[in-house]
Amino acid sequence: MKVLVPIKRVIDYNVKVRVKADNSGVDLANVKMAMNPFCEIAVEEAVRLKEKGVVSEIVAVSIGPKTAQEQLRTAMALGADRSILVETDEDVQPLGIAKALKAIVDEEKPELVILGKQAIDGDNNQTGQMLAALTGMPQGTFASEVNVADGKVKVTREIDGGLQTVELSLPAVVTTDLRLNEPRYASLPNIMKAKKKPLEIKTPADFGVDTQPRIKTLKVSEPPTRAAGVKVADVDELVAKLKALGVA
């Protein structure tokens, strides 16, 4: 069984994000980049399925700049067998990503697509659902447990009311939640081996896909500075202040 794992290059979650002086976007100059944490969980789940003997091949995919090869090499160091980079310098949005992934799905014909439920930069939570709609595959989103057997995949989903388990016929799309697993660290020998694994470079034009942004960012700004708190003498003063703010 072949598994496709889309991953995204984002600012490392430990880095404090800075806004450009002209408020046109986020400053990426000299900033440490990394694989999106939810994508790491997706790679880990694919590797675990391979270790169980369920999966025979893992293909990592990224849509982004040439530098995204670094994250694809990381995915291969973690256990992916090969990777594909759809190289573009455009600010690719979820619909464009989903269209490119749909073209790759048509070409690779994976039985399962596992991807993070969202990226920590855009926080859109849209790509997995759009890909499922474009391909006509069933989808299991926000997965906290995945079991594959007998041509089906059971996905335990995290929902507002608790947990929901759905059974999907393969091929299917699964998006990962934080509690699905704990990603492993890449060992030095595997990092060295990843340098020799195949990495294919394509462009959106190779798939006949238009990835131009449909949404224009007008302004990006820092969140407002939190105001200092106020100490109150007693409960009556607290209630009075809350009433004055209209929250009590």
Secondary structure, DSSP 8 states (H G I E B T S, - for coil): -EEEEE--EEE-TTS---B-TTSSSB--TT--EEE-HHHHHHHHHHHHHHHTTS-SEEEEEEEE-GGGHHHHHHHHHHT-SEEEEEE--S---HHHHHHHHHHHHHHH--SEEEEES--TTT----HHHHHHHHHT--EEEEEEEEEEETTEEEEEEEETTEEEEEEEESSEEEEE-GGG-------HHHHHHHTTS-EEEE-GGGGT-----SS-----------------SSHHHHHHHHHHHT--
